[in-house]
C-alpha cells in the first residue's frame, strides 16, 4: 500500500492508467458472467413425449445363495478353507474346522456310555434277582397262609369231632361198665348171703362199681372242659394263625412291590442315563461331521465380509463363533441388480415394472428385466450413516443369463414407470414451494412472476406440468444453475426404445410370483427379504461385538462417529 501511494506521488499519470485497466478488467469479467447467468437461468416450456423412469446404480447379486455356517455348537478355528472365488462342484471340501476338542469329548463320552451300559446291565440283573427272590418269599408265605387255614379247618372238621366222639364214647362205655358192675355187685351180694362168695369178692365188686362211677364223672368233666374251653381256645388260636399268615403275606407282597419298584426305578434311571449319554455321543459325532463342510451344490465361493475393521475376516486361523456365517455359494445362473430407490420415487416403483439394465464393465450391452421386490421399510444401514437419508432396497430381476459375471459388479437400472405423450415438461429444479403451494417463476418482461402449477409425474431431471404453464413460457431454474451446465439426461432409455420388439415387458403375475420365490427351499438358501437383511445385520453386530479386540492400553478402541451428510435435494 505504501509503495502504491509513493508511485502515485511520483508518477500520477501511470498510476491512473493502471487503475483504469484493472477496473475495466474487473467490470468486463462481471459483465460477461452476468450474461452467462441470464442465458442459463431460464428454461423454455415445451410439449412432447415424456418418459418417466427412475435410474439408480447398484450391484449384481444372485437371486438365491446357499449360506455355509459354523453349524457346530462351539467356537472353532478354521484350519483349511477353499480360496475365495473358486467354483466348486457338489461334494467338494469347503471348510475344515478344528475338531480336536470334539474328538476328546467323543472319547470321554464313549467311556461314559460303556460305564452307563454296564450299570444298566447290573440294574437289570438286580431287578431279575429281586423278582425271583420276592416271588419265592411270596410263595412261601402263601403256603403258610394255606396251611394255617387248613389247620383251622382240620381241627374244626376233623380233630375236634374225633376228640368229642372219643370222649362221648368213653362216657358211654363207662356207663355200660357201670351197669355191669352194678349187676355183678348184686349177684355177689346174693351169693355171699348164700355163702357162695367171700367178703373179698364183695369188696372187689364194690370197688369196681365205684371205679366206673368215677370214670363216668371224669369223662363227662373232660368233655365239658373240652367243649367249653379247649375247643374255643384252639379255634381262636388257629384263626389267629390264619390271620397272622394272611398279614405276613400282605406285608411280603407290599415289600416285594416296593422293592421291585425300586429295582425298576433304578433300572429305568440308568437306562435313561444311558440313552442320554448315547444321544450326547451321537450329538458329538454329528458335531464332528459338521466340522468338515462340503459343498451341497455347485457354486462360486464368496467369503463373509468382515463387519468391522477390528475383525480380521475369514481366513485360516480365524475363530468362528457358532452359527456364524462363513461363506456363501451364490447361484450365478440367475442374477439380479440390487439398487436403492430414494423415498421420493419409491411410490412409483411397483413389482413387475419393466426395466433396462446396463453393467459398468459391459457398457455396450443392455439387458432387460423387471422389478422383483421393493423393501417395505427403508434401509437401516444407510440411515445409520445418514439418518436423514431414506432409501428402499429394490431388486431388479435380469431376464438374460449372466453366468460370466460375478456378484458385486456395478451396474445401473432404469425402471420404466410410464411413457407420457404430448405433455408439458420443465426441469425438476424449476418447481419450488411457496406458501404451501407448488409454483414456478415465469419470466414476464423484465420480472419473474409467481405462477401456481399442478405437477404430475417426474423423473430424475424433468417433471410434468398439468396446469399453470403454456408452451413457450420461460421458467426460472434453481440457483444451482449458476454453476456448470446441468445435464438434463439422467437415463439411457428414450421413447423409441419402448417401441422396440425386444423391449422389456411386465411379467405375468405367475412369472412374477415364481421369480419372487426363487431362493426358497434349496438347502439353506438366503431369501433376500427385509426380514433376512435385519437378521443378517443383527448377526453381524453380534459377531462384531464378540470379536472386538482391545488396544494395547487395555481399553476398547472407540468407533469413529459417522459424518452426517446433508439431505440431498
FITI-381739 format. One line per field, with one value per residue (C-alpha): x negated, y, z negated; residue number from 1; chain. Coordinates in steps of 0.001 Angstrom, whole numbers, plus 500000, padded with zeros to 6 digits. Layout:
! FITI-381739
xx c(X|...)
yy c(Y|...)
zz c(Z|...)
resi c(NUM|...)
chain c(A|...)
! end
This chain:
! FITI-381739
xx c(500000|497154|495451|498674|499049|495396|495910|498969|496969|494056|495972|499678|500439|499007|500899|504153|503742|503013|506139|508318|507016|507617|511095|512057|510934|512979|516060|515713|515455|518665|520469|519589|520649|523980|524703|523933|526278|529111|528594|528545|531024|534245|535842|538440|541528|542023|544656|543779|543379|542139|540542|540999|538224|536033|532305|530343|526968|526364|524507|525133|526267|527547|531272|530539|527491|526617|525154|522423|522199|520403|523243|521408|522324|518820|516476|513977|510854|510558|507707|508468|510731|511174|509893|512469|513661|513251|516015|516783|518801|521221|519333|516111|514476|515239|514155|512464|512818|510638|512307|509699|511885|514855|512755|511703|515333|516240|513587|514697|518335|517713|516219|519219|521562|519806|519954|523639|524330|522680|524699|527876|526908|526203|529528|531289|529661|530583|534158|534437|532861|535098|538198|537197|536391|539621|541639|540184|540861|544451|544988|543655|545999|548893|548194|548106|551432|552923|551543|552981|556406|556060|555137|558193|560452|558841|559380|562950|563997|561602|559679|562403|565221|562949|561955|565557|566746|563891|564896|568566|567609|565651|568620|570948|568597|568091|571858|572125|569356|571148|574325|572330|570564|573920|575247|572118|572273|575951|575089|572084|574259|576790|574028|572455|575780|575928|572320|571019|568975|566399|566115|563151|565060|567818|565463|563823|567133|567989|564628|565207|568597|567066|564318|566801|568748|565553|564616|568001|567579|564065|565069|568047|565867|563246|565946|567340|563854|563056|566304|566201|562500|560246|562308|562828|559218|557890|560174|559173|555515|555785|557795|555064|552519|554562|554803|551107|550236|552540|550907|547444|548475|549777|546612|544442|546368|546123|542409|541963|543874|541806|538532|539267|540413|537093|535214|537273|536752|533021|533007|535111|532938|529787|531453|532348|528845|527506|529866|528826|525163|525783|527676|524866|522330|524381|524503|520733|520326|522729|520665|517571|519237|520345|516771|515958|518166|518701|520423|524110|524425|522220|521443|518984|517273|517778|516403|518424|517224|515886|518378|515732|512174|511297|512500|509882|512413|512473|509062|507133|506751|509845|512073|515637|518500|521314|523886|521723|521757|518520|519213|521979|522482|524486|526391|524794|527101|529799|528689|530373|529330|529718|530402|531612|534558|534946|538117|539217|539519|540491|544239|543788|541886|544012|543081|543458|542373|540198|536541|533378|530059|526519|523308|520435|517894|520065|521380|522036|524651|528088|530252|533930|535704|538382|538772|538755|539215|539351|538430|541345|539065|536078|532594|531409|527750|527964|529884|527130|524623|527143|530388|531998|531409|534152|533732|535511|533717|535101|534315|534244|534641|532451|534018|530739|528207|525029|523008|519696|520252|519740|521780|520688|520226|521551|524440|527355|531049|533635|537122|539733|542689|544680|544301|546483|547332|547974|547382|545688|542425|539911|536679|537458|535438|537807|540616|540466|542833|544235|546891|547541|548203|546110|545123|542829|541221|542190|540348|542758|540870|538088|539712|540235|543882|545016|547339|549059|548784|550166|547467|547699|545139|541417|538046|534512|534392|537858|541361|544799|546809|550529|551839|550391|547918|548135|545761|543063|543111|539634|539330|536601|534300|532857|529786|527755|527771|525412|522629|521725|524215|526705|527024|530681|530247|530095|531249|530126|533582|535881|539364|538090|536668|540120|541410|538610|539874|537219|538303|538906|542475|544033|544137|547346|548479|547423|543945|543514|544542|542151|539290|540070|539997|536522|534186|536701|536458|532923|530971|530373|530711|530943|534116|533273|536028|536122|536546|533451|531497|532357|531368|528076|527287|528176|525825|523087|523401|523320|520213|518628|519229|517784|514676|513880|510192|508706|505940|502516|503655|506373|509253|511605|510989|513507|515555|515305|518523|520045|520225|523704|524427|526957|530189|529921|532413)
yy c(500000|502382|501591|502360|505820|506575|505667|507962|510896|510366|509254|510090|509512|505997|505124|506408|504293|501184|501770|502172|498997|496921|498364|497737|494157|493500|495177|493157|489983|490686|491711|488539|486391|488150|487425|483735|483620|485105|482609|479564|480606|480031|477143|477315|475181|472529|469967|466450|462859|462331|459062|458679|456445|456059|455490|454057|452385|449180|445891|442460|439739|436204|435666|432771|431673|428854|430032|427980|428473|427040|424693|423223|424316|425554|428310|426671|427695|427401|425036|424777|426678|426775|430028|432711|432906|429170|427474|424269|421216|419361|417374|419419|420296|423880|424382|422258|423433|422413|419356|418262|419368|417455|414307|414432|414782|411769|409582|410677|410165|406690|405668|407162|405235|401931|402613|403505|400379|398206|399965|399183|395502|395390|397057|394606|391615|393026|393501|389912|388509|390675|389489|385826|386269|388007|385541|382705|384590|385271|381622|380579|382979|381828|378243|379304|381027|377973|375688|377927|377832|374089|373561|375554|373613|370293|370989|372218|369412|366660|366731|368234|365935|362933|364125|364856|361459|359775|361390|360639|357040|356723|358025|355550|352626|353726|353784|350271|349128|350793|348772|345568|346438|347014|343645|341847|343504|342438|338861|338855|340089|337304|334681|335937|335657|332062|331638|331076|334345|335719|339172|339898|339281|341534|344374|343857|344245|347300|348851|348090|349838|352839|352974|353023|355829|357859|357196|358460|361652|362140|361617|363945|366644|366199|366546|369636|371242|370397|371911|374968|375804|373677|373903|377719|378293|376043|377553|381118|380155|378604|381596|383894|381802|382230|385985|386278|384265|386484|389652|388191|387505|391052|392526|390361|391360|395056|394764|392896|395589|398379|396562|395632|399212|400424|397976|399051|402749|402200|400270|402927|405742|404047|403244|406899|407900|405520|406927|410483|409518|407808|410853|413122|410862|410976|414762|414912|412709|414981|417982|416181|415678|419321|420469|419326|421174|420014|421855|420889|422264|423786|427453|430287|430639|434083|434761|436518|440116|441484|443670|445847|446974|445221|441882|440042|438310|434750|433132|430139|430558|432696|431896|431308|431514|429004|429627|432421|432810|431645|431869|431710|429824|432183|430784|432791|431222|433741|437242|440414|444004|445383|449118|451641|453838|457219|457797|460448|457768|454678|455224|454931|451655|448517|444845|443870|447184|446695|447708|448141|447158|448057|446717|449164|446646|445900|449313|448096|445589|446390|443833|443638|442758|443780|444864|441738|443214|446549|446593|447642|449656|451960|450519|450800|450576|453728|455505|454623|456804|459464|459496|461948|459669|457118|454671|451415|448291|447164|444013|444050|440638|440257|438147|437270|434802|436430|433352|435045|437849|437590|439118|442584|444000|447534|448321|450666|450040|452276|451461|452432|453833|455083|456942|460059|461625|465258|466743|469881|469357|471558|470772|469487|472317|474883|473857|475094|475593|478903|479311|475574|475608|474379|477283|478275|481672|482688|485466|488328|491164|492089|490498|486934|486286|483531|481083|478262|474939|471441|468832|465241|462511|463196|461541|462470|465585|466593|466944|467007|470272|469630|473159|476635|476922|477104|476255|478904|480158|480796|479489|480349|477499|476847|478819|475685|476505|479429|476860|474493|473472|470929|467629|467038|463412|461084|457908|455872|454983|457090|456652|454904|452069|451212|450562|448070|444438|443397|445997|444549|443616|443415|439747|437867|437507|433851|434672|437475|435154|432461|434964|436118|432507|431856|431182|429270|425598|424956|423580|426704|429411|433037|434684|438329|439983|442810|440272|438318|441536|442615|439148|439357|442784|441541|438565|440817|443153|440184|438714|442149|442592|439152|439744|443219|443418|445611|448094|447818|450039|447524|449849|449120|451191|453943|453675|456844|458792|458764|462112|463402|464397|467000|465864|465728|467635)
zz c(500000|499114|502453|504369|502745|503387|507054|507310|505983|508362|511497|511190|514895|514884|511659|513152|516282|514197|512081|515171|516755|513602|513057|516645|516488|513364|514852|518051|516019|514086|517248|519108|516144|515846|519444|518907|515901|517894|520690|518396|515729|517731|519500|522245|521672|524366|525234|526251|525145|521620|520495|516748|515493|512441|512821|509937|509636|507755|507674|509116|506735|507048|506686|504355|502451|500077|496786|495155|491394|488432|487566|484583|481070|480373|481435|483762|485617|489397|490284|494005|496396|500157|501730|502371|505939|506532|508490|506616|507529|505322|502678|502793|499483|498482|494871|492237|488647|485727|484166|481612|478719|480128|480599|476951|475940|478091|476413|472953|473827|475250|471873|470107|472407|471676|467926|468163|470240|467574|464880|466843|467061|463307|462576|464873|463135|459728|460933|462174|458981|456814|458645|458242|454536|453735|455810|453709|450479|451522|452432|449008|447213|449378|448314|444662|445122|446789|444077|441342|442953|443453|439775|438712|440996|439974|436299|436742|439062|438084|434819|432655|433813|433269|429820|428913|430134|428297|425011|425601|426414|423203|421253|422971|422329|418742|418256|419699|417425|414534|415267|415463|412224|410544|411803|410676|407247|406803|407774|405468|402585|403266|403450|400220|398465|399620|398668|402073|402273|399936|398416|400579|403750|402497|401789|405162|406960|404864|405793|409442|409289|407606|410204|413056|411449|411054|414708|415865|413829|415178|418826|418514|416940|419692|422351|420667|420371|423988|425236|423008|423026|425246|428444|428428|427432|430107|432746|431840|431837|435289|436539|435192|437069|440253|439708|438970|442067|444129|442756|443375|446962|447425|445900|448110|451222|450328|449603|452855|454744|453167|453651|457256|457963|456550|458759|461781|460972|460666|463935|465692|464352|465532|468859|469353|468318|470931|473567|472657|472914|476257|477516|476368|478061|481273|480978|480566|483643|485522|484391|485691|489058|489126|488539|492076|494557|498133|500950|501054|504572|507288|506902|506551|503175|501619|498134|495471|495421|492103|490298|488638|489245|485992|487324|489442|491677|492983|493224|491919|488161|487667|484713|485942|483464|483510|486270|487712|491488|493148|496861|499417|502661|504881|507828|510659|513233|512338|511347|510203|509635|506133|506106|503554|504530|502827|500839|503321|506043|504077|504520|508284|508113|508033|508516|512144|513755|516821|516557|518566|517026|518002|516492|515985|517250|520330|521421|524942|523724|522431|520673|519830|516626|514175|510568|508431|504947|503157|499476|497250|494928|495516|495439|491832|492804|494914|492164|489692|491513|492558|490542|492972|495959|496558|499408|500116|501266|504597|506571|510376|511995|515099|517832|519578|518170|516814|515923|516744|514227|510511|507717|506688|510204|510546|512831|513430|513787|515407|514234|516812|514894|517905|521219|521419|524784|525639|522172|520860|519015|517238|515390|511929|510303|511852|509445|505897|502950|501733|499043|499176|502940|505847|508094|510938|511571|515123|516953|517755|519375|517006|513914|512682|511815|509391|511148|509289|511120|510823|511265|512384|512791|512755|513225|512196|514385|515639|514224|515851|515629|515908|515375|514891|517807|521573|524369|524751|521149|519792|516250|513799|512883|509420|508244|508791|512500|511823|511836|514635|517252|515811|517659|518403|519449|516443|518179|521098|522454|524601|526030|529159|527101|525778|529301|529957|530262|527742|525187|521715|520939|517476|516385|515833|512198|512254|513630|511079|508249|509500|509597|506074|504852|506255|503349|501198|500257|501566|498618|496554|499196|498247|499453|499848|497839|495347|492535|493570|494040|490487|489221|491087|489680|486188|486588|487938|484966|482551|484165|484308|480589|479745|481891|480564|479656|477013|477608|476021|473138|472239|473248|476159|479262|479854|483006|485118|485339|488820|490510|491197|494748|495657|497117|500897|502972)
resi c(1|2|3|4|5|6|7|8|9|10|11|12|13|14|15|16|17|18|19|20|21|22|23|24|25|26|27|28|29|30|31|32|33|34|35|36|37|38|39|40|41|42|43|44|45|46|47|48|49|50|51|52|53|54|55|56|57|58|59|60|61|62|63|64|65|66|67|68|69|70|71|72|73|74|75|76|77|78|79|80|81|82|83|84|85|86|87|88|89|90|91|92|93|94|95|96|97|98|99|100|101|102|103|104|105|106|107|108|109|110|111|112|113|114|115|116|117|118|119|120|121|122|123|124|125|126|127|128|129|130|131|132|133|134|135|136|137|138|139|140|141|142|143|144|145|146|147|148|149|150|151|152|153|154|155|156|157|158|159|160|161|162|163|164|165|166|167|168|169|170|171|172|173|174|175|176|177|178|179|180|181|182|183|184|185|186|187|188|189|190|191|192|193|194|195|196|197|198|199|200|201|202|203|204|205|206|207|208|209|210|211|212|213|214|215|216|217|218|219|220|221|222|223|224|225|226|227|228|229|230|231|232|233|234|235|236|237|238|239|240|241|242|243|244|245|246|247|248|249|250|251|252|253|254|255|256|257|258|259|260|261|262|263|264|265|266|267|268|269|270|271|272|273|274|275|276|277|278|279|280|281|282|283|284|285|286|287|288|289|290|291|292|293|294|295|296|297|298|299|300|301|302|303|304|305|306|307|308|309|310|311|312|313|314|315|316|317|318|319|320|321|322|323|324|325|326|327|328|329|330|331|332|333|334|335|336|337|338|339|340|341|342|343|344|345|346|347|348|349|350|351|352|353|354|355|356|357|358|359|360|361|362|363|364|365|366|367|368|369|370|371|372|373|374|375|376|377|378|379|380|381|382|383|384|385|386|387|388|389|390|391|392|393|394|395|396|397|398|399|400|401|402|403|404|405|406|407|408|409|410|411|412|413|414|415|416|417|418|419|420|421|422|423|424|425|426|427|428|429|430|431|432|433|434|435|436|437|438|439|440|441|442|443|444|445|446|447|448|449|450|451|452|453|454|455|456|457|458|459|460|461|462|463|464|465|466|467|468|469|470|471|472|473|474|475|476|477|478|479|480|481|482|483|484|485|486|487|488|489|490|491|492|493|494|495|496|497|498|499|500|501|502|503|504|505|506|507|508|509|510|511|512|513|514|515|516|517|518|519|520|521|522|523|524|525|526|527|528|529|530|531|532|533|534|535|536|537|538|539|540|541|542|543|544|545|546|547|548|549|550|551|552|553|554|555|556|557|558|559|560|561|562|563|564|565|566|567|568|569)
chain c(A|A|A|A|A|A|A|A|A|A|A|A|A|A|A|A|A|A|A|A|A|A|A|A|A|A|A|A|A|A|A|A|A|A|A|A|A|A|A|A|A|A|A|A|A|A|A|A|A|A|A|A|A|A|A|A|A|A|A|A|A|A|A|A|A|A|A|A|A|A|A|A|A|A|A|A|A|A|A|A|A|A|A|A|A|A|A|A|A|A|A|A|A|A|A|A|A|A|A|A|A|A|A|A|A|A|A|A|A|A|A|A|A|A|A|A|A|A|A|A|A|A|A|A|A|A|A|A|A|A|A|A|A|A|A|A|A|A|A|A|A|A|A|A|A|A|A|A|A|A|A|A|A|A|A|A|A|A|A|A|A|A|A|A|A|A|A|A|A|A|A|A|A|A|A|A|A|A|A|A|A|A|A|A|A|A|A|A|A|A|A|A|A|A|A|A|A|A|A|A|A|A|A|A|A|A|A|A|A|A|A|A|A|A|A|A|A|A|A|A|A|A|A|A|A|A|A|A|A|A|A|A|A|A|A|A|A|A|A|A|A|A|A|A|A|A|A|A|A|A|A|A|A|A|A|A|A|A|A|A|A|A|A|A|A|A|A|A|A|A|A|A|A|A|A|A|A|A|A|A|A|A|A|A|A|A|A|A|A|A|A|A|A|A|A|A|A|A|A|A|A|A|A|A|A|A|A|A|A|A|A|A|A|A|A|A|A|A|A|A|A|A|A|A|A|A|A|A|A|A|A|A|A|A|A|A|A|A|A|A|A|A|A|A|A|A|A|A|A|A|A|A|A|A|A|A|A|A|A|A|A|A|A|A|A|A|A|A|A|A|A|A|A|A|A|A|A|A|A|A|A|A|A|A|A|A|A|A|A|A|A|A|A|A|A|A|A|A|A|A|A|A|A|A|A|A|A|A|A|A|A|A|A|A|A|A|A|A|A|A|A|A|A|A|A|A|A|A|A|A|A|A|A|A|A|A|A|A|A|A|A|A|A|A|A|A|A|A|A|A|A|A|A|A|A|A|A|A|A|A|A|A|A|A|A|A|A|A|A|A|A|A|A|A|A|A|A|A|A|A|A|A|A|A|A|A|A|A|A|A|A|A|A|A|A|A|A|A|A|A|A|A|A|A|A|A|A|A|A|A|A|A|A|A|A|A|A|A|A|A|A|A|A|A|A|A|A|A|A|A|A|A|A|A|A|A|A|A|A|A|A|A|A|A|A|A|A|A|A|A|A|A|A|A|A|A|A|A|A|A|A|A|A|A|A|A|A|A|A)
! end
